[in-house]
Amino acid sequence: MSHVLGLMMQEERQSQLVAEAERFAEEKIGPRAREFDEAEVLADDLIQEMATRGYLTANLPREYGGLGLDPVHYGLFQQAIGKADCATRTLITVHSALCGESLLRWGNEEQKELWLPRMAKGETLAAFALSEPNVGTDAKSVETRYRKVGDTYVLNGNKKWISFGDKADLFVVIAGNDQGQKGQISAFLVQRDFPGVTTKPLKGMLAGRATHIAMIEFNNVEVPAANLIGKEGGGFTYVVSTALDHGRYSIAWAGVSIAQEAVEQMVSYARERKQFGKRLVEFQLIKGLIADATTETHAARALCLKAGEMRMNKAQDAVIETTMAKYFASKVAMKVATDCVQVHGGNGCFSDYPAERLFREAKMLEIIEGTSQIQQEIISGFALRKYNKACKR
Ligand SMILES: Cc1cc2nc3c(=O)[nH]c(=O)nc-3n(C[C@H](O)[C@H](O)[C@H](O)COP(=O)(O)OP(=O)(O)OC[C@H]3O[C@@H](n4cnc5c(N)ncnc54)[C@H](O)[C@@H]3O)c2cc1C
């Protein structure tokens, strides 16, 4: 078979997988989104069904049980899942984009062979534990500590806001060396059943209510040396950077998915609802909101697709393009979801309508995987370097 034919078949297979995921999301996930949000639980039967289809690790290679989707198709896949339900998309983001990609890139062969197939089958769910009560944006200052004792690392500390922290069996934990060696941040695979690990669910969240967010405490937890990911001291530069880059790509598409769903809800409501004897769509000011929301959503998707293509081609600026996609798409999601609530009037403030949940979930995207402010710092740093041309007068 020629190389070109092989590529065409691969492209067709991937598009087919995305189309199947779209149908699955519409039929099996979307109708349950409200139930998950209200119960604050993501149903096990859905997780298992997604595992059977390979969805839990759609981005990972087929040799480890994944679907082997390339970045563009993985983005479109995440768009489909996220459009149906943000919590379900979050599971895939933390499990496969943050933890799976970190393991794939920095784990050794034994770690990959042990964990990735289990993660694909849903036998193991993974969560990424970086943030802490006193440490968020300034993630290099993690206070969780490890000490090497013989063949083990002993961990002590607390993690906060960990999505699926109350459900996962395996945590990728970021901790600093307790001998005070500056910059010695390392990443460990910590199993929930290791003695000294306890989790506490965090209730009362604005968004991500069905994502089993938890605090995790590590109290003299003995982690075998074999569970160190990559090199000691490489936890931030390598593991966290990889995880956040993949996480941001996933969140960028999450922004598009919320914005797209909000546009559709806005349009269908405006076509039905009547005031002053006319449908809302007949008012120019409402049409203006719909036009802006549609344009912004298309622009966000175009930026995500561009970032996806650059990732596929391993382009030099793929990471910064991904950062811009995350920053822009999360802003668009918030703006479009706000306008969606506006078009719904009072009904937009009520959980009977998806607009209310979309609005809450959109806000979260501007905070997770690096807040909008820190993305602005990164993007402005890039612009100041790249576009520093002589001033024309
Ligand atoms: C729903 C949800 C799910 C999450 N899931 C996970 C998870 O799975 N794993 C995990 O490890 N973490 C998770 N987090 C934590 C998340 O990553 C942090 O909330 C985020 O990094 C921000 O940190 P912070 O909340 O401590 O805010 P802070 O860092 O305290 O920031 C507060 C404000 O100050 C601004 N700010 C901070 N530094 C600067 C600066 N240098 N310049 C300008 N402005 C600045 C921020 O932009 C923000 O507006 C989750 C959070 C939420 C809400």
The ligand as an SDF file (V2000), in Angstrom:
LIG
                    3D

 53 58  0  0  0  0  0  0  0  0999 V2000
  -13.2040   22.9940   38.9290 C   0  0  0  0  0  0  0  0  0  0  0  0
  -11.7350   22.9240   39.1830 C   0  0  0  0  0  0  0  0  0  0  0  0
  -11.0230   21.7550   38.8870 C   0  0  0  0  0  0  0  0  0  0  0  0
   -9.6530   21.6790   39.1510 C   0  0  0  0  0  0  0  0  0  0  0  0
   -8.9750   20.5020   38.9050 N   0  0  0  0  0  0  0  0  0  0  0  0
   -7.6580   20.4030   39.2360 C   0  0  0  0  0  0  0  0  0  0  0  0
   -6.9420   19.1610   39.0740 C   0  0  0  0  0  0  0  0  0  0  0  0
   -7.4950   18.1630   38.5990 O   0  0  0  0  0  0  0  0  0  0  0  0
   -5.6470   19.1060   39.4730 N   0  0  0  0  0  0  0  0  0  0  0  0
   -4.9990   20.1940   39.9940 C   0  0  0  0  0  0  0  0  0  0  0  0
   -3.8220   20.0690   40.3260 O   0  0  0  0  0  0  0  0  0  0  0  0
   -5.6450   21.3840   40.1430 N   0  0  0  0  0  0  0  0  0  0  0  0
   -6.9490   21.5100   39.7930 C   0  0  0  0  0  0  0  0  0  0  0  0
   -7.6140   22.7070   39.9440 N   0  0  0  0  0  0  0  0  0  0  0  0
   -6.9050   23.8510   40.4860 C   0  0  0  0  0  0  0  0  0  0  0  0
   -6.6120   24.9060   39.4450 C   0  0  0  0  0  0  0  0  0  0  0  0
   -5.5730   24.4550   38.6130 O   0  0  0  0  0  0  0  0  0  0  0  0
   -6.2730   26.2180   40.1800 C   0  0  0  0  0  0  0  0  0  0  0  0
   -7.4800   26.6810   40.7530 O   0  0  0  0  0  0  0  0  0  0  0  0
   -5.6680   27.2480   39.2560 C   0  0  0  0  0  0  0  0  0  0  0  0
   -4.3670   26.8740   38.8720 O   0  0  0  0  0  0  0  0  0  0  0  0
   -5.5710   28.6200   39.9380 C   0  0  0  0  0  0  0  0  0  0  0  0
   -4.9640   28.5390   41.1860 O   0  0  0  0  0  0  0  0  0  0  0  0
   -5.6990   29.1400   42.4680 P   0  0  0  0  0  0  0  0  0  0  0  0
   -7.1040   28.7060   42.4760 O   0  0  0  0  0  0  0  0  0  0  0  0
   -4.8770   28.8300   43.6520 O   0  0  0  0  0  0  0  0  0  0  0  0
   -5.6900   30.7040   42.2200 O   0  0  0  0  0  0  0  0  0  0  0  0
   -4.4950   31.6970   42.5350 P   0  0  0  0  0  0  0  0  0  0  0  0
   -3.2300   31.2030   41.9470 O   0  0  0  0  0  0  0  0  0  0  0  0
   -4.5100   32.0440   43.9650 O   0  0  0  0  0  0  0  0  0  0  0  0
   -4.9480   32.9780   41.6850 O   0  0  0  0  0  0  0  0  0  0  0  0
   -5.9540   33.8850   42.1420 C   0  0  0  0  0  0  0  0  0  0  0  0
   -6.0850   35.0230   41.1230 C   0  0  0  0  0  0  0  0  0  0  0  0
   -4.8170   35.7080   41.0130 O   0  0  0  0  0  0  0  0  0  0  0  0
   -4.3870   35.7050   39.6710 C   0  0  0  0  0  0  0  0  0  0  0  0
   -2.9260   35.5910   39.6050 N   0  0  0  0  0  0  0  0  0  0  0  0
   -2.1180   34.6900   40.2350 C   0  0  0  0  0  0  0  0  0  0  0  0
   -0.8500   34.8700   39.8830 N   0  0  0  0  0  0  0  0  0  0  0  0
   -0.8270   35.9060   38.9980 C   0  0  0  0  0  0  0  0  0  0  0  0
    0.1770   36.5550   38.2350 C   0  0  0  0  0  0  0  0  0  0  0  0
    1.4720   36.1860   38.3020 N   0  0  0  0  0  0  0  0  0  0  0  0
   -0.1820   37.5800   37.4210 N   0  0  0  0  0  0  0  0  0  0  0  0
   -1.4720   37.9520   37.3240 C   0  0  0  0  0  0  0  0  0  0  0  0
   -2.4840   37.3730   37.9980 N   0  0  0  0  0  0  0  0  0  0  0  0
   -2.1580   36.3500   38.8240 C   0  0  0  0  0  0  0  0  0  0  0  0
   -5.0670   34.4990   39.0240 C   0  0  0  0  0  0  0  0  0  0  0  0
   -5.1630   34.6440   37.6330 O   0  0  0  0  0  0  0  0  0  0  0  0
   -6.4130   34.5090   39.7180 C   0  0  0  0  0  0  0  0  0  0  0  0
   -7.2400   35.4570   39.0810 O   0  0  0  0  0  0  0  0  0  0  0  0
   -8.9800   22.7950   39.6850 C   0  0  0  0  0  0  0  0  0  0  0  0
   -9.7010   23.9770   39.9620 C   0  0  0  0  0  0  0  0  0  0  0  0
  -11.0600   24.0390   39.7270 C   0  0  0  0  0  0  0  0  0  0  0  0
  -11.8000   25.3000   40.0500 C   0  0  0  0  0  0  0  0  0  0  0  0
  1  2  1  0
  2  3  1  0
  2 52  2  0
  3  4  2  0
  4  5  1  0
  4 50  1  0
  5  6  2  0
  6  7  1  0
  6 13  1  0
  7  8  2  0
  7  9  1  0
  9 10  1  0
 10 11  2  0
 10 12  1  0
 12 13  2  0
 13 14  1  0
 14 15  1  0
 14 50  1  0
 15 16  1  0
 16 17  1  0
 16 18  1  0
 18 19  1  0
 18 20  1  0
 20 21  1  0
 20 22  1  0
 22 23  1  0
 23 24  1  0
 24 25  2  0
 24 26  1  0
 24 27  1  0
 27 28  1  0
 28 29  2  0
 28 30  1  0
 28 31  1  0
 31 32  1  0
 32 33  1  0
 33 34  1  0
 33 48  1  0
 34 35  1  0
 35 36  1  0
 35 46  1  0
 36 37  1  0
 36 45  1  0
 37 38  2  0
 38 39  1  0
 39 40  1  0
 39 45  2  0
 40 41  1  0
 40 42  2  0
 42 43  1  0
 43 44  2  0
 44 45  1  0
 46 47  1  0
 46 48  1  0
 48 49  1  0
 50 51  2  0
 51 52  1  0
 52 53  1  0
M  END
$$$$
